[in-house]
Amino acid sequence: MKKFIIPAVLLFFASCGNKASQLATQIDTLSWAVGQNLALSLMQDNSLGLDRDVVMQAIGHTLDGKQQPLTDDEFQAAMQYVSQQAALAQMQQAAAMRQKVEKEQQDYFERLQAENPSVKRHSAGFYYEQLQAGSGPKAAFAQRVRFDYRGIKMLTGEVFDQTYGVRGPIVTVLGNPMFQGLQAGMQLMQAGSKYRFYFPYQLAFGAAGSSSVPPYTPLIYEVELHEIYKD
């Protein structure tokens, strides 16, 4: 079962009053928020087609402290089934999303190569193009490097992260915690070069995503490698 969390900001708004005339007190506001959260959860997860009237009856029955029509074993079995069905529904949604993105990114890569002959395919499965040649040494795994970058969501063109105009160049060891595609891509680069990489989601943040990238998101990275340190 889902836990309902009342954010602290809600307490602040409740203490300042509420625009809805029927929510005259802080308890009214909190009660409404909990009920709204429960309803949203049911709307999101109602793959079983639960009966709204029965759900409301069970809520009232439980809050009134009345004897339940289900035994403890029946309740646990029912909730286990609900959890299993919710997990199955999530798996099906994830599979549908994965198939959709894989088709979209494949179409994107086909158009990219057809329209831009300078784009090459790496054996690892990503695509790249050199925007600026470099004359310095070539980067290798575990070397300390300094670079600027711009991260773009491939299918929408949205910039989600960058150093340009935001912060100074990154100085780090080439490798973890970089995702797999970027590790391999930067090892193609010489100091002084600039590349654009096109990563399928499998070689980026994958099915999990990150704090700024949703699951199953193919990415474009523009990387400018300034320096490779000897130490």
C-alpha positions in Angstrom: 0.0 0.0 0.0 1.2 3.5 -0.7 2.2 5.8 2.2 0.7 9.3 2.0 3.2 12.1 2.8 2.0 15.5 3.7 4.6 18.0 2.6 5.7 20.7 5.0 4.8 23.4 2.5 1.1 22.3 2.8 1.2 23.2 6.5 2.4 26.7 5.6 -0.4 27.3 3.1 -2.9 25.9 5.5 -1.8 28.3 8.2 -2.2 31.2 5.8 -5.8 30.3 5.0 -7.3 28.5 2.0 -9.0 30.0 -1.0 -11.6 27.3 -1.0 -14.5 28.4 1.2 -15.3 24.9 2.3 -11.8 24.5 3.7 -12.1 26.8 6.7 -9.5 25.3 9.0 -6.1 23.7 8.9 -7.7 20.3 9.6 -10.0 20.8 6.7 -7.1 21.5 4.4 -5.1 18.5 5.6 -8.1 16.2 5.4 -8.8 17.3 1.9 -5.2 16.8 0.9 -5.0 13.3 2.2 -8.3 12.4 0.5 -7.1 14.0 -2.8 -3.8 12.1 -2.6 -5.7 8.8 -2.0 -8.0 9.5 -5.0 -5.0 10.4 -7.3 -3.3 7.2 -6.2 -6.4 5.2 -7.1 -6.8 6.9 -10.4 -3.2 6.2 -11.3 -3.1 2.6 -10.2 -6.7 1.5 -10.9 -5.8 -1.1 -13.4 -8.2 -3.5 -11.6 -11.2 -1.4 -12.2 -11.9 -1.0 -8.5 -15.5 0.0 -7.5 -15.4 3.6 -6.3 -18.5 3.2 -4.1 -17.1 0.1 -2.4 -13.7 1.9 -1.8 -15.5 4.8 -0.2 -17.6 2.5 1.9 -14.4 0.6 3.1 -12.8 4.0 4.0 -15.7 5.1 6.1 -16.1 1.6 7.6 -12.5 1.5 8.7 -12.4 5.1 10.0 -15.5 4.3 12.1 -13.7 1.4 13.7 -16.3 -1.1 12.5 -15.6 -4.9 12.2 -14.2 -5.7 8.8 -15.9 -8.2 6.5 -12.4 -9.5 5.5 -10.3 -11.7 7.7 -6.6 -10.7 8.1 -5.6 -13.5 5.8 -8.2 -12.4 3.1 -7.0 -8.8 3.5 -3.3 -9.7 3.1 -4.1 -12.0 0.1 -6.1 -9.2 -1.6 -3.5 -6.6 -1.1 -0.8 -9.0 -2.3 -2.8 -9.5 -5.5 -3.3 -5.7 -5.9 0.5 -5.1 -5.5 1.2 -7.8 -8.1 -1.2 -6.4 -10.6 0.1 -2.9 -10.1 3.7 -4.2 -10.7 2.5 -6.0 -13.8 0.8 -2.8 -15.1 4.0 -0.9 -14.5 6.0 -3.5 -16.4 3.6 -3.3 -19.3 3.8 0.5 -19.4 7.6 0.4 -19.3 7.7 -2.2 -22.1 5.4 0.0 -24.2 7.6 3.1 -23.5 10.7 1.2 -24.3 9.4 0.0 -27.7 8.2 3.5 -28.6 11.5 5.1 -27.7 13.5 2.4 -29.5 11.5 3.0 -32.7 11.9 6.8 -32.4 15.6 6.7 -31.8 16.2 4.2 -34.6 14.3 6.5 -37.0 16.3 9.4 -35.7 19.7 7.7 -36.4 18.6 6.6 -39.9 17.6 10.2 -40.7 20.8 11.5 -39.1 23.1 9.4 -41.2 21.1 10.1 -44.4 21.3 13.8 -43.9 24.8 14.1 -42.4 27.5 12.0 -44.0 30.1 13.1 -41.5 28.2 11.2 -38.7 29.8 7.8 -38.0 28.6 4.8 -36.0 30.8 3.5 -33.2 31.0 -0.3 -32.7 29.5 0.2 -29.2 26.2 1.4 -30.8 26.3 5.2 -30.6 26.9 7.8 -33.3 29.3 10.7 -33.4 30.8 13.5 -35.5 33.9 15.6 -35.1 33.1 19.3 -35.0 36.6 20.5 -34.4 39.9 18.7 -34.8 42.4 18.6 -32.0 46.2 18.3 -32.1 46.9 17.1 -28.5 47.2 13.6 -27.1 44.3 11.2 -27.3 42.2 10.6 -24.2 42.4 7.2 -22.4 40.4 5.6 -19.6 41.4 6.7 -16.1 43.3 9.8 -17.3 42.4 13.1 -15.7 40.8 15.5 -18.2 39.3 18.9 -18.5 36.3 19.5 -20.7 33.1 21.5 -21.4 29.9 19.9 -22.4 26.3 20.4 -23.3 23.6 17.6 -22.7 20.5 17.6 -24.9 17.5 15.3 -24.9 17.7 13.9 -28.4 14.0 13.6 -29.3 12.9 17.0 -27.9 16.0 19.1 -28.4 15.8 20.3 -24.7 19.2 21.2 -23.1 19.1 19.6 -19.7 22.6 20.3 -18.5 25.7 22.2 -19.5 28.8 23.9 -18.4 28.7 26.7 -20.9 27.7 29.9 -19.2 26.8 28.0 -16.1 30.0 26.8 -14.5 33.6 26.2 -15.3 34.9 23.2 -17.2 34.8 19.8 -15.6 38.0 18.3 -14.3 37.7 14.6 -13.6 39.1 11.2 -14.3 37.8 9.7 -17.5 35.5 6.9 -16.5 33.1 6.4 -13.6 30.7 8.0 -12.9 30.3 8.7 -16.6 27.7 6.6 -18.3 28.9 3.9 -20.7 28.5 5.8 -24.0 30.3 8.9 -22.8 33.2 6.8 -21.5 33.7 5.3 -24.9 33.1 8.5 -26.8 35.6 10.6 -25.0 38.3 8.0 -25.7 38.0 8.9 -29.4 38.9 12.5 -28.7 42.2 14.4 -28.8 42.9 17.4 -26.6 41.7 20.5 -28.4 38.9 18.6 -30.3 35.1 19.0 -30.1 32.7 16.2 -30.8 29.0 15.7 -30.9 27.8 12.3 -29.7 24.4 10.7 -30.2 23.6 8.1 -27.5 20.7 5.6 -27.5 19.2 5.4 -24.1 20.8 2.0 -23.5 24.3 3.7 -23.5 23.1 6.8 -21.6 21.1 6.7 -18.4 19.1 3.6 -19.4 15.8 2.5 -18.0 16.4 4.2 -14.7 17.1 7.7 -15.9 18.6 10.3 -13.6 17.5 13.3 -11.5 17.3 15.4 -14.7 16.8 12.8 -17.4 13.6 10.6 -17.6 13.9 6.8 -18.1 14.4 5.7 -21.7 15.8 9.0 -22.9 18.3 9.0 -25.8 20.8 11.9 -25.5 23.1 14.2 -27.5 26.3 15.3 -25.9 28.5 18.1 -27.3 32.0 17.7 -25.7 34.9 20.0 -26.0 38.1 18.4 -24.6 40.5 21.1 -23.4 43.3 19.2 -21.7 44.6 15.8 -20.8 46.8 15.8 -17.6 49.9 13.6 -17.4 49.6 13.0 -13.7 
